[in-house]
Amino acid sequence: MGICDSCGDCIATCPQQALSLQNGKINWNSTSCEQCDTCIQQCPRQSSPMTLTYTVDELMALTRKYAAFINGVTISGGESTLQLPFLIDYFKAIKEAPDLKHLSCLIDSNGTLSINGWQKIAPYMDGAMIDLKSWHEESHIYLTGRGNQRIKESIKWLANNNLLTELRLLYIPEKTDYLENIGLLSQFINSLGESILVRINAFHQHGVYGKASNWRTAQKQHIDLFKKELNKRGIFNIKTPNIYS
């Protein structure tokens, strides 16, 4: 997903008229919105206008409101690292606050951030969860529109610096190439260290659109087979779904 540039193309497509242009910026009415994602489907940047704007101080106040009930903060998206300067300032503020510094600071990312970017935020983060949606470059481009070389570099750098909280693998029947490349994938995972958690996610059609809406849903037998093949190659720290579509 890209960052909304307030072009306004989505306004007329909203069935609930929850979008408007004010002072050159998209304004989102969360009360009227039904989260149908029509705006995202229409957007040439695949960005979402369904956003709220916070300063670091405002977000710190919100964090303090819930601090007694949480163990940490995870920033997700979209792609959260597109807001890297803000993330650095927010995480730094948490780590420097006597009443909040005990909270863990994690990032949920697609892994496309550069190594230089990871190095900038590393002093203030406790870890990252990274998606590797396919092994081969061509297959990854088909699924996501992007190659995966930088993602693999991010995964290795984070693991080497004890900042890879989990590696996420999305199993899509007949689309992902994990089983065809199980040897290379397993070697890569084993090189990260045995403590790395591998989370296998099962693809389902809920919330997807376009050609992906016709892809097969991953069932328990698909995930069990994939896990078994990883186990055969010495990978045991694996989490699988509790519920399947």
PEFEN-V911323 format. One record per residue. PHI is phi in radians with two decimals (NA if undefined). NEAR is the number of other C-alpha atoms within 10 Angstrom. D_CENTER is the distance of its C-alpha to the mean C-alpha in Angstrom with 1 decimal. Layout:
((PHI | NEAR | D_CENTER) (PHI | NEAR | D_CENTER))
//
This chain:
((NA | 15 | 10.5) (-1.69 | 13 | 13.2) (-1.57 | 14 | 14.8) (-1.00 | 19 | 17.6) (-1.83 | 13 | 21.0) (0.99 | 18 | 23.1) (-1.21 | 13 | 25.0) (1.57 | 19 | 25.9) (-1.08 | 12 | 25.7) (-1.41 | 20 | 23.8) (-1.03 | 21 | 26.4) (-1.22 | 13 | 29.0) (-1.51 | 15 | 26.7) (-1.26 | 18 | 25.6) (-1.10 | 14 | 27.7) (-1.77 | 15 | 27.9) (0.91 | 13 | 28.7) (-1.62 | 18 | 26.0) (-2.10 | 23 | 25.4) (-2.61 | 19 | 27.9) (-1.90 | 13 | 28.5) (-2.27 | 10 | 29.8) (0.95 | 7 | 30.9) (1.37 | 11 | 29.0) (-2.18 | 14 | 25.6) (-1.20 | 20 | 23.9) (-1.92 | 19 | 24.7) (-1.89 | 20 | 22.8) (-1.63 | 14 | 25.0) (-1.17 | 13 | 22.8) (-1.22 | 8 | 26.0) (-1.40 | 12 | 26.8) (-1.12 | 16 | 23.3) (-1.94 | 12 | 22.8) (0.99 | 10 | 19.0) (-1.44 | 12 | 20.2) (1.20 | 16 | 17.8) (-1.02 | 15 | 20.8) (-1.11 | 23 | 20.1) (-1.19 | 17 | 16.7) (-1.10 | 17 | 18.5) (-1.43 | 16 | 21.3) (-1.21 | 18 | 19.5) (-1.19 | 14 | 20.1) (-1.74 | 13 | 17.1) (0.90 | 15 | 14.8) (-1.76 | 18 | 14.3) (-2.01 | 22 | 14.8) (-1.48 | 23 | 18.0) (-1.47 | 18 | 17.2) (-2.33 | 12 | 16.6) (-2.10 | 8 | 18.7) (-1.83 | 7 | 19.8) (-2.21 | 11 | 20.3) (-1.55 | 11 | 22.1) (-1.05 | 16 | 21.3) (-1.07 | 12 | 24.5) (-1.14 | 11 | 23.5) (-1.24 | 13 | 20.2) (-1.13 | 18 | 22.2) (-1.11 | 12 | 24.7) (-1.17 | 12 | 22.1) (-1.10 | 17 | 20.8) (-1.11 | 15 | 24.5) (-1.07 | 10 | 25.1) (-1.91 | 10 | 22.8) (-1.01 | 17 | 23.2) (-1.24 | 9 | 25.8) (-1.96 | 8 | 23.5) (-2.25 | 11 | 20.3) (-1.78 | 12 | 19.8) (-3.08 | 16 | 16.9) (-2.20 | 17 | 14.2) (-2.07 | 15 | 10.4) (-1.73 | 16 | 8.8) (-2.17 | 14 | 5.8) (-2.82 | 13 | 6.1) (0.74 | 16 | 6.8) (-1.96 | 19 | 6.1) (-1.11 | 18 | 7.5) (-1.29 | 24 | 9.5) (-1.14 | 16 | 11.5) (-1.87 | 11 | 13.3) (-0.97 | 16 | 14.1) (-1.00 | 12 | 17.7) (-1.17 | 15 | 17.0) (-1.04 | 20 | 14.5) (-1.05 | 18 | 17.3) (-1.10 | 15 | 20.0) (-1.21 | 18 | 18.3) (-1.11 | 26 | 17.6) (-1.08 | 17 | 21.0) (-1.11 | 17 | 22.7) (-1.11 | 25 | 21.4) (-1.18 | 18 | 22.6) (-1.66 | 12 | 25.9) (-1.57 | 12 | 26.6) (-0.95 | 9 | 29.0) (-1.56 | 11 | 27.9) (-2.19 | 18 | 24.2) (-1.12 | 15 | 23.9) (-1.33 | 14 | 23.6) (-1.28 | 17 | 20.1) (-1.33 | 18 | 17.3) (-2.11 | 22 | 14.7) (-2.08 | 21 | 11.2) (-2.17 | 23 | 8.0) (-1.74 | 20 | 4.4) (-2.44 | 20 | 3.9) (-1.48 | 22 | 5.0) (1.46 | 25 | 8.2) (-1.48 | 22 | 10.4) (-1.13 | 18 | 11.8) (-1.23 | 14 | 15.4) (-1.07 | 16 | 17.1) (-1.04 | 9 | 19.1) (-1.14 | 14 | 16.1) (-1.07 | 19 | 15.1) (-1.12 | 13 | 18.8) (-1.21 | 14 | 19.0) (-1.65 | 18 | 16.6) (-0.92 | 17 | 17.4) (-1.11 | 12 | 20.5) (-2.04 | 21 | 18.8) (-2.00 | 22 | 15.7) (-1.83 | 20 | 16.0) (2.93 | 21 | 13.0) (-2.48 | 27 | 9.5) (-1.85 | 23 | 7.4) (-2.08 | 25 | 6.8) (-1.64 | 23 | 6.6) (-2.13 | 16 | 10.2) (-1.48 | 24 | 11.0) (-2.92 | 25 | 14.7) (-1.48 | 23 | 17.2) (-1.37 | 18 | 19.5) (-0.97 | 12 | 18.8) (-1.10 | 13 | 20.5) (-1.15 | 18 | 18.7) (-1.16 | 20 | 15.2) (-1.12 | 14 | 16.7) (-1.06 | 13 | 18.0) (-1.39 | 15 | 14.8) (-2.13 | 11 | 12.6) (1.47 | 10 | 15.3) (-2.33 | 15 | 14.4) (-1.31 | 19 | 15.8) (-2.11 | 24 | 14.3) (-1.09 | 15 | 16.8) (-1.14 | 15 | 15.0) (-1.12 | 22 | 12.0) (-1.09 | 18 | 14.7) (-1.13 | 16 | 16.4) (-1.09 | 23 | 13.4) (-1.04 | 26 | 13.3) (-1.14 | 18 | 17.0) (-1.12 | 17 | 17.4) (-1.10 | 23 | 15.2) (-1.10 | 21 | 17.1) (-1.14 | 13 | 20.3) (-1.90 | 11 | 19.8) (0.98 | 16 | 18.9) (-2.15 | 20 | 15.4) (-1.62 | 24 | 13.3) (-1.25 | 20 | 12.8) (-2.80 | 22 | 11.5) (-1.77 | 20 | 10.9) (-1.90 | 19 | 9.3) (-2.11 | 20 | 11.4) (-1.68 | 18 | 11.5) (-1.57 | 24 | 15.2) (-2.08 | 24 | 16.6) (-0.91 | 16 | 20.4) (1.23 | 9 | 22.3) (-2.08 | 15 | 19.3) (-1.28 | 20 | 17.4) (-1.92 | 18 | 19.8) (-1.07 | 22 | 19.2) (-1.19 | 15 | 22.6) (-1.14 | 11 | 24.5) (-2.13 | 13 | 23.2) (-1.07 | 16 | 23.1) (-1.13 | 13 | 25.4) (-1.16 | 14 | 23.4) (-1.08 | 18 | 20.1) (-1.15 | 18 | 21.9) (-1.04 | 13 | 23.6) (-1.10 | 15 | 20.3) (-1.11 | 20 | 18.9) (-1.10 | 16 | 22.3) (-1.23 | 13 | 22.5) (-1.42 | 18 | 19.6) (1.95 | 13 | 21.8) (-1.23 | 13 | 22.6) (-1.40 | 15 | 20.9) (-1.21 | 21 | 17.3) (-1.41 | 19 | 15.7) (-1.86 | 23 | 14.6) (-1.88 | 20 | 12.8) (-1.64 | 20 | 13.8) (-1.77 | 19 | 12.2) (-1.71 | 21 | 14.8) (-1.12 | 20 | 14.4) (-2.39 | 18 | 16.2) (-1.50 | 14 | 17.4) (-1.12 | 9 | 16.7) (1.45 | 9 | 15.1) (-1.77 | 14 | 15.2) (-2.55 | 12 | 18.0) (1.28 | 8 | 20.0) (-1.09 | 7 | 20.7) (-1.14 | 14 | 17.8) (-1.20 | 13 | 19.6) (-1.77 | 10 | 22.4) (-1.30 | 16 | 20.5) (-1.21 | 14 | 21.6) (-1.34 | 18 | 19.8) (-1.31 | 20 | 19.2) (-1.84 | 18 | 21.9) (-1.01 | 16 | 22.7) (-1.15 | 9 | 25.0) (-1.13 | 14 | 22.4) (-1.18 | 20 | 20.2) (-1.09 | 13 | 23.4) (-1.12 | 12 | 24.6) (-1.07 | 16 | 21.5) (-1.07 | 19 | 21.6) (-1.05 | 12 | 25.4) (-1.17 | 17 | 25.1) (-1.19 | 23 | 22.8) (-1.01 | 14 | 25.3) (-1.03 | 10 | 28.1) (-1.87 | 14 | 26.7) (1.51 | 13 | 26.4) (-1.89 | 21 | 22.8) (-2.15 | 16 | 23.1) (-1.45 | 14 | 20.4) (-2.23 | 16 | 18.3) (-1.94 | 14 | 16.8) (-2.15 | 14 | 17.1) (-1.09 | 12 | 16.8) (-1.56 | 6 | 19.6) (-2.27 | 8 | 19.9) (-2.12 | 12 | 20.0) (-1.18 | 11 | 20.5))
//
